[in-house]
Structures are given as structure tokens and as C-alpha cells.
Amino acid sequence: MERRIVCVGGGPAGLYTAITARLAGARDEIVVVERNPPGVTHGWGVVFWDDLLDTMHRNDPVSARALSAAAEVWDGQLLQVGRRAPVFLGGSGYAVGRQELLGLLTARARELDVDVRFGTSDPGPDLLAGADVVVAADGVNSARRAAHEAALGARATLSWHPYIWLGTARRFPTFTFGFVDTGAGWMWCHAYAFRADRSTFIVECPEPTWRALGLDRMPVEACLRALEELFAHLLDGESLLVAEAQRPAPDRPAPWTRFQRVELGRWHVGNLVLVGDAAHTTHFTIGSGTSLALGDARALGARLADEGPLAEAFAGYEAERRAVLAPLQDEADRSTAWFADLVRPSAAPTSSARPGDAVDDLHLAWSLWRRRGDAPTWRWHLLRATQQPALRRLRRGASSVRRGLRARRREHDASRRDAVG
Ligand SMILES: Cc1cc2nc3c(=O)[nH]c(=O)nc-3n(C[C@H](O)[C@H](O)[C@H](O)COP(=O)(O)OP(=O)(O)OC[C@H]3O[C@@H](n4cnc5c(N)ncnc54)[C@H](O)[C@@H]3O)c2cc1C
């Protein structure tokens, strides 16, 4: 039986659903429609970890290798309050530009005979009416979700903090959390390199600070210059950049937005099934939305190749992915609350240190490390010890060896699977 599968949205979720369905043996016609032209997307780089590469490698070594090749490693994290001495935290991972990720997924989808159509904002009644399966992969503001809001039991809540997703040519090889006192309240950035010549630079602050600084009304270029001034000590003279897809007219305010927490009572209705941000969101302070979107796509794509009833395939997909999502959503909620409590002027202190307390940035860093959940005491001792540059180098060396071994194991497992298959 040959079906027509239409994925609305050519982000990671839509493209990888199509790739996985094809690899799982689907002979169907598979169309991905993306409203943007090729090479255009919102935002900059996203982080991920080895677990994503492991899963992708098992599913499709070709796109997994392309992702490894396109990614930058970030090693360690750093907290800097104002111009005070930075505190170094551990941890390491990867980052990739959204554009690079979408480019490699599009190339792979086309190689597998998926019909990817750019510049198609609305798939139109013909394409949708003729579809056996419609995959809503149209992101956080999903129009497909909105059209079935009641049936899906959709709920969305907006975060307290406005944020803006910028880029910069300043290279941040260490994941950097920078807090600055603006005089009207705290503002902070999350910055990390995702290419040799580009880093992500996300700025967030409480709403009263944002309004008091006039950022809600300030035209885009003036806003960028104001942020460059506030974060001058981190930017080393480099500018802040807005993604072309999000650049407003020069007299319009910069593209600030608020995180939208999306939850659904169910992830499918009739022949419509939702994946990625269209189905659920996790706050970007835990850097998991893309990995979750790719995970959804892998689970759904594999089930679409089954020729059994769609309702069963969709229900199986939803159950599998809800189990993965739940703990991450809890961590994301805790992380969001950590940032909110830390800088809320009237709140009772919930952590042992705040950015305004000049006392102890080490304790603030420890609190930041534990924002997603508790950590064993030995981690605190490690944090203290690795403020010494020599021990920090040793730790980085160890994590680089671990990454290398894991990459070798992935290749080894892939060649064993090839030999068996
Ligand atoms: C500031 C910020 C930082 C982030 N950092 C990270 C990170 O470090 N790590 C991480 O894992 N995740 C991160 N995320 C989350 C991540 O970006 C998303 O979770 C991920 O992109 C979801 O993939 P998706 O395919 O579901 O949606 P999207 O990537 O949003 O893709 C949806 C696509 O659908 C298209 N579309 C929408 N409507 C239509 C329509 N009507 N017709 C055709 N096409 C349409 C859009 O143009 C878009 O290309 C971050 C998010 C933000 C906001």
C-alpha cells in the first residue's frame, strides 16, 4: 500500500521524520513543505550531547556523521558576574548551527527520495486533502496545532522573561553564562561557539528590567548597540547579530520573544500527528528541544513504515516519547524557576547566593550547576578544585579522551551492524 505522508515544517522534526520513515522501509510518497526559502532559518546554534550522536548513529550513520563533522565542541562552562573573576564549571558537549543542521538533513532527505519543497508556507488543501498522514512539524507556533487546539487539549504558558536569540563573531569555546547589573535589574547571556567564526548569544532578563531599559520599544539596531555596551567585557569588541529570517524593518523593535511552554492532552487526532516543538517544548536553558524533536521524529518515522492501523502507530509513538519527555520537562521547569527566582527582586532567596551578592560566585556557580536537579557532594569538591588552571586542564583532557572513545565505539558498533546486516 503506498500512502502520501506530508510533513508540514522543514525543521529538524519534519526532515528527520521523513528520513527515518524512508530508512524504515516506507515506500510512500513523502513530502516535506517548509515556508522559508532554502538557507534561511531563525536563530543560531544549538547544543547537544553524545547521547544524540549515539541514537542518530544507530538510526542513520550517514546523517550522524554529517552532524559530527558540522559540530563544534564546547568544553567546560563559565559563570561571570559583571567584570568579576569567572568561575569555571565542568561539562562539555557539542553545538551546531541550525542552518548547518537543516542543510545536512535536507541533503540526506533528498538523497532518500523525499520531496522537500521550500518557500511553501501553506501546504494548501490539495496536498493536505490527498494526504494519508499529516505530520505537524511546524514548530512552537504550530498552525496545525492551533487548528485542532480543543481536540488536542493544547495548553500554552508564556515565560516571565523576554529573551532574544542573537549571534556574534566573538568565539566562545567555553559555554558562558554572563550576568550584568544594568542598573534597572539583572540581565544575563548564554553564549557558546557553534562554528569556528560564530557563537550563539542569547540574552534574557526580567520583564521590568526590559521595559525600564526601553528595550521593548527600541529599534533593532539601537537595541543591539545597547546590548553590546552592556556585555562589552564579554564581546571583545565584536558585534551582536540578528538572524536574517528574524530581522525586522529598521524602525521596528528587535525580535524579543518569550518562551512558550506547550503541552498537549494528546499528540494526534485523525490522520494528524504532532512532533517536536509543535507537540511540546522544554526551556532552552537545558538545551534539549532539538534532541527531543529528532527523537520524536525517529520514533514516529519508524512507526510510519508499519502498514498497521495509523491510530495504533500514533498511540505507540506518543507513549514512547512521553516517557522520555517527562523527566526532561521537570528539569526544564526547575531550570526556568532557578533563573526566575535568582533575579526576582522581591522573592525570598532560594539559593545560597545571587548575582548581586558580591560574596561568593563559587556558591552561585554550584547553585547554577544544580539547577536541573541535585548533584552529589563530590561534584562540589571537583568544582572547587578545578578553579585551579592545572586541574582544569586535566579535567578537559579527560573529557576529550572520553569523547574520542565514545566516537570510536559508535563507529565500531556501526561497522558491526553493517557486517551483520
Ligand atoms: C533561544 C533558543 C535556544 C535553543 N537552544 C537549543 C539548544 O541549545 N539545544 C537544543 O536541543 N534545542 C534548543 N532550542 C530548541 C530548538 O530550537 C527546538 O526545540 C527545535 O528547533 C524544534 O525542532 P522542530 O523541528 O520541532 O521545530 P522548528 O525547528 O521550529 O522547525 C519548524 C519549521 O516549520 C516551519 N513552518 C512553520 N509553519 C509552517 C507552515 N505553515 N508551513 C510550512 N512550514 C512551516 C518553520 O519555518 C520551521 O522551519 C532552542 C530554542 C530557542 C528558542
Ligand as a Chemical Component Dictionary entry (heavy atoms), coordinates in Angstrom:
data_LIG
# 
_chem_comp.id                   LIG 
_chem_comp.type                 NON-POLYMER 
_chem_comp.pdbx_formal_charge   0 
_chem_comp.three_letter_code    LIG 
# 
loop_
_chem_comp_atom.comp_id 
_chem_comp_atom.atom_id 
_chem_comp_atom.alt_atom_id 
_chem_comp_atom.type_symbol 
_chem_comp_atom.charge 
_chem_comp_atom.model_Cartn_x 
_chem_comp_atom.model_Cartn_y 
_chem_comp_atom.model_Cartn_z 
_chem_comp_atom.pdbx_ordinal 
LIG C1  C1  C 0 16.754 30.636 22.134 1  
LIG C2  C2  C 0 16.652 29.167 21.881 2  
LIG C3  C3  C 0 17.760 28.371 22.097 3  
LIG C4  C4  C 0 17.674 26.997 21.884 4  
LIG N1  N1  N 0 18.769 26.237 22.137 5  
LIG C5  C5  C 0 18.679 24.911 21.992 6  
LIG C6  C6  C 0 19.809 24.105 22.259 7  
LIG O1  O1  O 0 20.872 24.597 22.636 8  
LIG N2  N2  N 0 19.685 22.764 22.107 9  
LIG C7  C7  C 0 18.514 22.192 21.696 10 
LIG O2  O2  O 0 18.457 20.954 21.595 11 
LIG N3  N3  N 0 17.430 22.929 21.433 12 
LIG C8  C8  C 0 17.478 24.278 21.565 13 
LIG N4  N4  N 0 16.384 25.039 21.305 14 
LIG C9  C9  C 0 15.128 24.395 20.927 15 
LIG C10 C10 C 0 15.085 24.038 19.452 16 
LIG O3  O3  O 0 15.367 25.155 18.646 17 
LIG C11 C11 C 0 13.720 23.468 19.098 18 
LIG O4  O4  O 0 13.276 22.608 20.109 19 
LIG C12 C12 C 0 13.804 22.684 17.784 20 
LIG O5  O5  O 0 14.173 23.531 16.727 21 
LIG C13 C13 C 0 12.461 22.028 17.463 22 
LIG O6  O6  O 0 12.500 21.490 16.176 23 
LIG P1  P1  P 0 11.158 21.452 15.308 24 
LIG O7  O7  O 0 11.526 20.843 14.006 25 
LIG O8  O8  O 0 10.077 20.832 16.112 26 
LIG O9  O9  O 0 10.740 22.960 15.125 27 
LIG P2  P2  P 0 11.494 24.140 14.336 28 
LIG O10 O10 O 0 12.938 23.950 14.382 29 
LIG O11 O11 O 0 10.922 25.397 14.853 30 
LIG O12 O12 O 0 11.042 23.933 12.837 31 
LIG C14 C14 C 0 9.730  24.209 12.418 32 
LIG C15 C15 C 0 9.785  24.547 10.953 33 
LIG O13 O13 O 0 8.451  24.665 10.452 34 
LIG C16 C16 C 0 8.389  25.748 9.555  35 
LIG N5  N5  N 0 6.979  26.163 9.474  36 
LIG C17 C17 C 0 6.222  26.738 10.422 37 
LIG N6  N6  N 0 4.968  26.921 9.974  38 
LIG C18 C18 C 0 4.924  26.450 8.713  39 
LIG C19 C19 C 0 3.898  26.348 7.712  40 
LIG N7  N7  N 0 2.645  26.775 7.927  41 
LIG N8  N8  N 0 4.202  25.815 6.524  42 
LIG C20 C20 C 0 5.475  25.355 6.268  43 
LIG N9  N9  N 0 6.487  25.426 7.170  44 
LIG C21 C21 C 0 6.206  25.958 8.380  45 
LIG C22 C22 C 0 9.320  26.776 10.171 46 
LIG O14 O14 O 0 9.774  27.712 9.238  47 
LIG C23 C23 C 0 10.451 25.880 10.687 48 
LIG O15 O15 O 0 11.458 25.710 9.721  49 
LIG C24 C24 C 0 16.456 26.416 21.479 50 
LIG C25 C25 C 0 15.341 27.223 21.248 51 
LIG C26 C26 C 0 15.431 28.582 21.446 52 
LIG C27 C27 C 0 14.232 29.429 21.233 53 
# 
loop_
_chem_comp_bond.comp_id 
_chem_comp_bond.atom_id_1 
_chem_comp_bond.atom_id_2 
_chem_comp_bond.value_order 
_chem_comp_bond.pdbx_ordinal 
LIG C1  C2  SING 1  
LIG C2  C3  SING 2  
LIG C2  C26 DOUB 3  
LIG C3  C4  DOUB 4  
LIG C4  N1  SING 5  
LIG C4  C24 SING 6  
LIG N1  C5  DOUB 7  
LIG C5  C6  SING 8  
LIG C5  C8  SING 9  
LIG C6  O1  DOUB 10 
LIG C6  N2  SING 11 
LIG N2  C7  SING 12 
LIG C7  O2  DOUB 13 
LIG C7  N3  SING 14 
LIG N3  C8  DOUB 15 
LIG C8  N4  SING 16 
LIG N4  C9  SING 17 
LIG N4  C24 SING 18 
LIG C9  C10 SING 19 
LIG C10 O3  SING 20 
LIG C10 C11 SING 21 
LIG C11 O4  SING 22 
LIG C11 C12 SING 23 
LIG C12 O5  SING 24 
LIG C12 C13 SING 25 
LIG C13 O6  SING 26 
LIG O6  P1  SING 27 
LIG P1  O7  DOUB 28 
LIG P1  O8  SING 29 
LIG P1  O9  SING 30 
LIG O9  P2  SING 31 
LIG P2  O10 DOUB 32 
LIG P2  O11 SING 33 
LIG P2  O12 SING 34 
LIG O12 C14 SING 35 
LIG C14 C15 SING 36 
LIG C15 O13 SING 37 
LIG C15 C23 SING 38 
LIG O13 C16 SING 39 
LIG C16 N5  SING 40 
LIG C16 C22 SING 41 
LIG N5  C17 SING 42 
LIG N5  C21 SING 43 
LIG C17 N6  DOUB 44 
LIG N6  C18 SING 45 
LIG C18 C19 SING 46 
LIG C18 C21 DOUB 47 
LIG C19 N7  SING 48 
LIG C19 N8  DOUB 49 
LIG N8  C20 SING 50 
LIG C20 N9  DOUB 51 
LIG N9  C21 SING 52 
LIG C22 O14 SING 53 
LIG C22 C23 SING 54 
LIG C23 O15 SING 55 
LIG C24 C25 DOUB 56 
LIG C25 C26 SING 57 
LIG C26 C27 SING 58 
# 
